[in-house]
Amino acid sequence: MKLLNAEQIYAADKFTIEKQQISSNELMERAAVQVFNWMHSRMQGALVKIHLFCGIGNNGGDGIALARHLQEHGYNIGVNVVNYSDKRSKDFLINLDRLKDRKVWPQFLGSDCELPEIDKDDIIVDAIFGIGLNRSPNSWVANLMQHLNNSKAFILSIDIPSGVFMNRPIENEDAVIKANYVLSFQIPKLIFFLPETGIYSNQWEIVDIGLDPEILTSSETEYEVIAKNEVLPIYKPREKYSHKGTYGHSMIIGGSYGKIGAVSLAARACLEIGSGLVTTYTPKCGYLPIQTSFPEAMVITDKGEECISNIDFKISPDVIGIGVGLGFKKETVSAFSSFLDKAEVPLVVDADGLNILSKNKDLLKKIPSRSVFTPHPKELERLVGKWKNDFDKLKKAKAFSKKHDIILVIKGAHTITIYEDHGYVNTTGNPGMATAGSGDVLTGIITGLIAQKYEPLEASIFGIYLHGRAGDIAMEKTGYQSLTASKLINALGLAYIDLFQVPETPEQEAAQGGE
């Protein structure tokens, strides 16, 4: 699913209005009806007080139209117009008149008004600002937002939480609504997936307002959301007349004294994801642990006992994952540099491999084209430099990817894969995956997929999805706290099976990334 920016969303609205020969107010009515239907299906006429806070633009118009539908169905509502400007949108005024025709008189809030009383058991509908916000709210509006946040009432935001910008960082954290739930019109927003802005959208769901699919599919966007529908076309089924050589030979290079487990995890994930053959290259101290814990693997050892000092092997793997548990010893760095002089197959570089590169950036020119880097935030910072905010981080990541022809996998709650100017936002995974070895497993997964002839970008996107989905499946049995990297590996087969299982309801699929 493509992530449109604000200008593209406005263009999609305009295209829909012209093609379907409707008015902008009719499109607003569609949006209000969909939000009402969502609320009504869950509340069923409950008598709880609903406080609607509406701005004076189109987002506020959505809220005013929603208020009319709630009132028509007997809900106990209070309508507040946040009067932050003298300018009002045409559709806001149309819906305000319609609401007044039903004898519902909003309270107009200004800088000198008392803050309305809200009980913690009430519901707040936030329709103050939408995607067009381009400056921080006035101080009195910020005070109102803090009042709403502090009320402890459930907050439902329409389209996006008020105060969040679509394309730049938040300037004043006190001037942002902290939504419990967001109903996003037609498509999710990039801001839902970034750490600095995603915290204001605790959960989100898409509501279909009938934007024309032609404009949605034809728009060229910088980012896409990756869910089951996006990875299914990537999947390569196995052929009946095939053998282990058909599915490639993976090699995992890494390990040092006390860190052989990282190699074991990555290698196991390689095999579990479908690589036909897996060979590990470790110091001599890794021979016995790998052979006994992972009998399916072949093991080659370095001449060094406790660290890798000279990477030398006679086999011809299809892909190499390197860096897990590797360490920083001088002889290891030298061996890594010499290895890169001869590297021709795609690499998946993680952990200490990335740290060596960040300290010896001249080595980057030796990396084979379209190799995959899988940094966590601190490793990414060492590679691309410090960033001011999440938007700057993505900008720096894109520049790094283009300069070195590298696929960057930016690990996080929503892992984002960057290649040149394009980003792919993953929707699977959970907080239980913040555990030792989870990254090693991801390295093995991506390596194993490349071995099976997936293109490196496909392998990254697909591998991240399967990694997260395995975590979600495993978490259902273990809970967050007891989820371990080994359990992730054990759930990879179930993640494959899950690709072909139909969700119980359409809503489950639509909201996959938001809940």
C-alpha positions in Angstrom: 0.0 0.0 0.0 1.4 3.4 -1.0 1.9 6.1 1.5 0.8 9.4 0.0 2.0 12.8 1.2 -0.3 15.7 2.0 -0.2 17.1 -1.6 -0.9 13.7 -3.1 -3.9 13.2 -0.7 -5.3 16.5 -1.8 -4.8 15.5 -5.4 -6.6 12.2 -4.8 -9.5 14.1 -3.3 -9.7 16.4 -6.3 -9.4 13.5 -8.8 -12.1 11.6 -7.0 -14.5 14.6 -6.9 -14.0 15.3 -10.6 -14.1 11.7 -11.8 -17.1 10.6 -9.7 -18.9 14.0 -10.3 -19.5 14.7 -6.6 -18.9 17.8 -4.5 -16.2 18.2 -1.9 -18.9 18.3 0.7 -20.3 15.0 -0.5 -16.8 13.5 0.0 -16.7 15.0 3.5 -20.1 13.4 4.2 -18.7 10.0 3.1 -15.9 10.4 5.6 -18.2 11.5 8.4 -20.5 8.5 7.7 -17.7 6.1 7.8 -16.4 7.4 11.1 -19.9 7.4 12.5 -20.4 3.8 11.4 -17.2 2.8 13.1 -18.3 4.4 16.4 -21.9 3.3 16.2 -21.0 -0.4 15.6 -18.9 -0.3 18.8 -21.1 1.9 21.0 -24.6 0.8 20.0 -26.2 3.9 21.5 -24.3 4.0 24.7 -25.1 7.0 26.9 -21.5 8.0 27.5 -20.8 11.7 26.8 -19.0 12.4 23.5 -17.1 15.7 23.3 -16.3 16.7 19.8 -13.5 19.3 19.3 -13.6 20.6 15.8 -11.3 23.0 14.1 -12.5 25.4 11.4 -10.9 23.7 8.4 -11.9 20.6 6.6 -10.9 18.3 9.5 -13.2 20.3 11.6 -15.9 20.0 9.0 -15.5 16.2 9.3 -16.1 16.5 13.0 -19.1 18.8 12.6 -20.7 16.4 10.1 -20.0 13.5 12.4 -21.7 15.4 15.3 -24.9 15.6 13.2 -25.0 11.9 12.7 -24.3 11.1 16.3 -27.1 13.5 17.3 -29.5 12.0 14.8 -29.0 8.6 16.5 -29.5 9.8 20.0 -26.0 10.1 21.3 -25.2 12.5 24.2 -22.8 14.9 22.5 -21.2 18.3 23.2 -19.7 20.2 20.2 -16.8 22.6 20.6 -15.5 24.7 17.8 -11.8 25.6 18.3 -11.9 29.1 16.9 -8.2 29.5 16.2 -8.6 31.7 13.1 -10.9 34.0 11.3 -10.7 31.8 8.1 -13.2 28.9 7.7 -13.4 26.4 5.0 -16.5 26.3 2.8 -17.4 22.7 3.8 -17.0 23.5 7.5 -19.5 26.3 7.2 -22.0 24.1 5.2 -21.9 21.5 7.9 -22.1 24.0 10.7 -25.3 25.3 9.2 -26.7 21.8 8.9 -25.9 21.2 12.6 -27.5 24.4 13.7 -30.6 23.4 11.6 -30.9 20.5 14.0 -30.9 22.9 17.0 -27.4 21.8 18.1 -25.4 24.9 19.1 -21.7 24.4 19.4 -19.6 26.2 22.0 -17.0 28.4 20.3 -13.7 28.3 22.2 -11.3 31.2 22.1 -8.2 32.3 23.9 -10.2 33.7 26.8 -12.6 30.7 27.3 -12.7 28.4 30.2 -11.6 24.9 29.4 -14.6 22.5 29.2 -15.0 19.9 31.9 -14.4 16.3 30.8 -14.8 13.1 32.8 -12.3 10.3 32.5 -15.2 8.0 31.4 -16.2 10.3 28.5 -15.1 10.1 24.9 -13.2 12.8 23.0 -13.3 13.1 19.2 -10.3 15.1 18.0 -11.1 16.9 14.7 -9.1 20.1 15.4 -6.3 19.9 12.8 -5.8 17.7 9.8 -3.0 16.9 7.3 -2.8 20.6 6.2 -1.3 21.9 9.5 1.9 23.8 8.7 2.7 25.6 11.9 2.5 25.0 15.7 -0.8 25.8 17.2 -1.3 28.9 19.3 -0.5 28.7 22.9 -4.1 28.7 24.0 -4.9 25.8 21.6 -1.8 24.0 23.0 -3.3 24.5 26.5 -6.6 23.0 25.3 -4.8 20.0 23.8 -2.9 19.4 27.1 -6.3 19.7 28.9 -7.7 17.0 26.6 -4.7 14.7 27.1 -4.7 15.1 30.8 -8.4 14.3 31.1 -7.7 10.6 30.8 -10.7 10.2 28.6 -10.5 8.0 25.5 -9.4 10.1 22.5 -10.4 9.2 18.9 -8.6 11.3 16.3 -10.0 11.8 12.8 -7.4 11.1 10.1 -4.4 12.1 12.2 -3.8 13.4 15.7 -4.1 17.1 15.8 -0.7 18.9 16.0 1.3 16.3 14.1 2.8 17.5 10.8 2.8 15.3 7.8 6.3 16.0 6.6 8.4 17.4 9.4 9.0 16.9 13.1 6.8 18.1 15.9 7.9 21.5 17.2 6.1 21.6 20.5 5.3 18.3 22.2 2.7 20.1 24.4 0.7 21.0 21.3 -0.1 17.5 20.1 -3.1 15.3 20.8 -2.1 11.9 22.2 -4.7 9.7 20.5 -5.8 6.4 21.8 -7.1 5.5 18.4 -6.9 7.1 14.9 -9.2 6.6 12.0 -7.2 7.3 8.9 -9.0 8.1 5.7 -8.3 5.6 3.0 -4.6 5.1 3.6 -2.2 5.2 6.6 0.3 8.0 7.0 4.1 7.8 7.3 4.0 9.5 10.6 2.2 6.5 12.2 5.4 4.5 11.7 8.1 6.9 12.9 9.3 6.7 16.5 9.0 10.4 17.2 5.5 10.8 15.7 4.1 7.3 16.0 3.8 7.6 19.8 0.8 10.0 19.2 -1.1 7.3 17.3 -1.4 4.5 19.8 -3.5 2.5 17.5 -4.9 3.2 14.0 -7.3 1.9 11.5 -8.2 2.7 7.9 -11.7 3.8 7.0 -12.6 3.7 3.3 -14.1 7.0 2.1 -14.2 5.9 -1.6 -11.2 7.7 -3.0 -10.8 6.6 -6.6 -8.4 3.6 -6.8 -6.9 4.8 -10.1 -5.2 7.8 -8.5 -4.2 5.7 -5.5 -2.4 3.1 -7.5 -0.9 5.4 -10.1 0.6 7.9 -7.7 4.4 7.6 -7.4 5.3 7.7 -3.7 8.5 7.6 -1.7 7.2 5.0 0.8 5.1 1.9 0.8 3.5 -0.1 3.6 4.4 -3.7 3.5 1.8 -6.2 4.7 0.6 -9.6 3.6 -0.8 -8.5 0.3 2.5 -6.8 -0.7 4.7 -9.9 0.1 2.5 -12.6 -1.4 3.6 -11.8 -5.0 7.2 -12.0 -3.8 6.9 -15.6 -2.6 8.6 -18.2 -4.7 6.9 -21.7 -4.5 9.1 -24.8 -4.4 9.3 -26.9 -7.5 8.6 -30.7 -7.3 11.8 -31.7 -9.2 14.3 -29.8 -7.1 17.1 -30.5 -4.6 19.0 -28.8 -1.9 21.3 -27.2 -4.5 18.3 -25.5 -6.1 17.8 -23.4 -3.0 21.3 -22.1 -2.7 24.3 -22.2 -0.4 24.4 -19.6 2.4 27.5 -18.8 4.5 27.5 -17.1 7.8 30.9 -15.5 8.8 31.3 -14.3 12.4 31.7 -15.2 16.0 34.4 -14.7 18.6 35.1 -16.2 22.0 31.8 -15.9 23.9 29.8 -14.9 20.9 29.4 -18.1 18.9 25.7 -18.1 19.7 25.1 -15.3 17.3 26.5 -17.4 14.4 24.4 -20.3 15.5 21.2 -18.2 15.5 21.9 -16.7 12.1 22.8 -20.0 10.5 19.7 -21.8 12.0 17.5 -19.0 10.6 19.2 -19.4 7.2 18.2 -23.0 7.0 14.7 -22.5 8.6 13.9 -19.9 6.0 14.7 -22.3 3.2 18.3 -22.1 2.2 19.4 -25.5 0.7 22.8 -25.5 2.4 24.4 -23.5 5.2 28.1 -23.2 6.1 29.4 -21.3 9.0 32.9 -19.7 9.2 34.0 -19.1 12.8 37.1 -19.1 15.0 38.3 -22.6 16.1 36.4 -22.1 19.4 33.2 -22.2 17.4 33.6 -25.6 15.9 32.3 -27.8 18.7 29.3 -25.5 19.7 28.1 -25.2 16.1 28.5 -28.9 15.3 26.7 -30.1 18.4 23.9 -27.5 18.5 23.2 -27.3 14.8 24.0 -30.6 13.1 22.6 -29.5 9.7 25.3 -26.9 9.3 28.7 -27.4 7.8 31.5 -25.7 9.7 34.8 -24.1 8.5 37.1 -22.7 11.1 39.6 -19.9 11.0 43.2 -20.5 12.1 42.6 -18.3 15.1 41.3 -19.9 18.3 39.3 -17.0 19.7 38.7 -14.6 16.8 38.7 -14.6 13.1 42.1 -13.6 11.7 42.2 -14.8 8.1 39.0 -15.5 6.1 39.9 -18.3 3.8 37.6 -21.0 2.3 37.4 -23.0 -0.9 33.7 -23.3 -1.3 31.5 -21.0 -3.5 28.5 -19.8 -1.5 25.7 -17.8 -3.3 25.5 -15.2 -0.5 27.4 -14.4 2.7 26.1 -13.0 5.9 28.9 -11.4 7.9 29.4 -9.6 11.1 27.4 -11.3 13.9 29.5 -11.7 17.0 32.6 -10.9 14.9 34.4 -8.6 17.4 36.8 -5.7 16.7 40.3 -7.2 17.2 43.0 -5.8 14.9 43.5 -9.1 13.1 39.7 -9.4 12.6 39.5 -6.0 11.0 42.4 -6.8 8.7 40.8 -10.1 7.8 37.5 -8.4 7.1 39.2 -5.9 4.8 41.1 -8.7 2.9 37.8 -10.6 2.5 36.1 -7.6 0.9 38.9 -7.4 -1.7 37.7 -10.8 -3.0 34.0 -10.5 -2.2 31.8 -10.9 -5.3 28.5 -12.4 -4.1 25.9 -10.3 -2.3 26.6 -9.6 1.4 24.3 -9.2 4.3 26.3 -7.1 6.8 25.2 -6.8 10.5 26.5 -6.0 13.9 30.3 -5.8 14.2 30.6 -5.9 10.4 28.8 -2.6 10.4 30.8 -1.2 13.2 34.1 -2.1 11.5 32.8 -0.3 8.4 31.8 2.8 10.3 35.3 3.1 11.8 37.0 2.3 8.5 34.7 4.0 5.9 37.2 3.5 3.1 36.1 -0.1 3.2 32.7 0.8 1.9 33.9 1.1 -1.6 34.8 -2.6 -1.5 31.2 -3.7 -0.7 29.5 -5.5 -3.6 26.6 -3.7 -5.2 23.2 -4.1 -3.7 24.5 -5.7 -0.5 22.2 -5.4 2.5 23.1 -3.6 5.8 20.9 -4.3 8.8 21.8 -1.6 11.4 20.0 -0.9 14.7 19.7 2.9 15.4 23.1 3.3 17.0 24.8 1.4 14.2 23.0 3.5 11.6 24.2 6.7 13.3 27.8 5.5 13.1 27.3 4.9 9.4 25.4 8.0 8.3 26.1 10.5 11.1 23.8 12.1 13.7 20.4 13.2 12.6 18.1 16.0 13.9 14.9 14.0 13.7 13.3 11.0 12.0 12.7 12.8 8.7 16.4 13.8 8.7 17.4 10.2 9.5 15.5 8.9 6.4 17.1 11.6 4.3 20.5 10.6 5.4 19.8 6.9 4.9 18.6 7.5 1.3 21.8 9.5 0.5 23.9 6.8 2.0 22.1 4.1 0.0 22.5 6.0 -3.3 26.1 6.8 -2.7 27.2 3.2 -1.9 24.4 1.3 -3.8 23.4 -0.4 -0.5 20.1 -1.6 0.8 19.6 -0.3 4.3 17.4 -2.1 6.7 16.7 0.3 9.5 15.6 -1.9 12.4 12.9 -0.7 14.8 9.3 -1.0 15.9 8.4 -0.6 12.2 11.6 -1.6 10.3 12.1 0.5 7.2 14.0 -0.8 4.2 15.7 2.0 2.2 17.0 1.6 -1.3 18.0 4.8 -3.1 15.0 7.2 -2.9 12.4 4.6 -1.9 11.3 3.2 1.5 9.3 0.1 2.5 7.7 0.2 5.9 7.1 -3.1 7.6 3.9 -3.8 9.6 4.7 -7.0 11.5 6.5 -7.5 14.8 6.0 -6.6 18.4 7.9 -5.3 21.5 8.8 -8.9 22.5 11.3 -8.9 19.7 13.5 -6.4 21.5 15.6 -9.3 22.8 19.1 -10.6 22.4 19.7 -12.4 19.1 16.7 -11.1 17.2 18.9 -9.2 14.8 21.1 -12.2 14.2 18.0 -14.1 13.2 17.0 -11.4 10.7 20.5 -11.5 9.2 20.1 -15.3 8.7 16.6 -14.9 7.2 17.7 -12.3 4.6 20.8 -14.3 3.8 18.8 -17.5 3.3 16.3 -15.8 1.0 19.0 -14.4 -1.2 20.4 -17.9 -1.4 17.0 -19.0 -2.9 17.4 -16.4 -5.7 15.3 -13.7 -4.2 16.7 -10.3 -5.3 18.4 -8.6 -2.3 15.7 -5.9 -2.1 12.9 -8.5 -2.3 14.8 -10.7 0.3 15.0 -7.7 2.7 11.3 -6.7 2.4 10.1 -10.3 2.5 12.5 -11.4 5.2 11.6 -8.5 7.5 7.9 -9.3 7.1 8.4 -13.0 7.9 10.7 -12.2 10.8 8.1 -9.9 12.3 5.2 -12.3 11.6 7.1 -15.1 13.3 7.5 -12.9 16.3 3.8 -12.1 16.3 2.9 -15.9 16.1 5.4 -16.8 18.8 4.3 -14.0 21.1 0.8 -15.4 21.2 2.1 -18.4 23.1 4.9 -16.8 25.1 3.9 -13.2 25.8 6.2 -10.3 25.2 8.7 -10.9 28.0 9.4 -14.5 27.3 9.9 -14.2 23.5 13.4 -15.3 22.6 15.4 -15.4 19.3 15.2 -19.2 19.2 11.5 -19.1 19.4 11.5 -16.7 16.5 13.3 -19.3 14.4 10.9 -22.0 15.5 8.0 -19.9 14.3 9.3 -19.2 10.8 7.5 -22.2 9.3 4.2 -21.0 10.8 4.9 -17.5 9.3 5.1 -19.1 5.9 1.9 -21.0 6.4 0.2 -17.8 7.6 0.9 -16.2 4.2 -1.9 -18.3 2.8 -4.4 -18.1 5.6 -7.3 -15.7 5.0 -8.0 -13.2 7.8 -11.2 -13.7 9.8 -12.6 -10.3 8.8 -11.6 -7.6 6.2 -11.0 -5.3 9.1 -8.2 -7.5 10.5 -6.3 -7.2 7.3 -6.9 -3.5 6.9 -5.7 -2.8 10.4 -2.8 -5.2 10.4 -0.2 -2.5 10.9 -2.1 -0.4 13.3 -2.9 -2.8 16.1 
